[in-house]
Amino acid sequence: TVVVQDDSLLEATTESFTLTISNSSNADVTVTGASDTATVLDDDTATATITTTTNGVEGGDDVTYTATLNNTNNSGSAITFTTALGAGTATAGSDFTDNTGAGKFTIADGATTGTYTVTVTNDTDLETTETLIITTATPTLTSVTVAGSPTSATITDNDGVTANLSVTTNGLEAGLI
């Protein structure tokens, strides 16, 4: 009997070990099938919570989303999440550019967080504050679930309007204007 030690580590979904029997101390015992491999299934889970860590400002801050695990990634490889960037009220190409290209969050082995950055475009359009929405799903490690998705961020406009006011008189009125 091999006792499996339960832990709370978020590991790859399966681990294995090989047990080999050799060199019997009893000459009347013949060893056949001297080794076998056993599989240990990991029963630990984690939740990745998606948050907006930096809202965007034209000419200033880019939008940053963060995925935070409630259990350290000990899987031996990075955990990636499929994402979809939705425009909300912001317009792709003119208000923002998706920096990640592959459209994924990545949480490295040994880490608990990963970030996803979207570049805010500094335009000259006078706009209200706009929204940018990210939807996150499908982590590569099946024992991880996603919370807080979809998540929205804001992009604040930095453009202002200057109005020049001039007063003229047509000469019919007397006095101060």
Helices and strands as residue ranges (DSSP letters): E 14-20, E 35-41, E 46-54, E 56-57, E 63-69, E 79-86, E 96-98, E 104-107, E 113-120, E 130-139, E 144-147, E 151-156
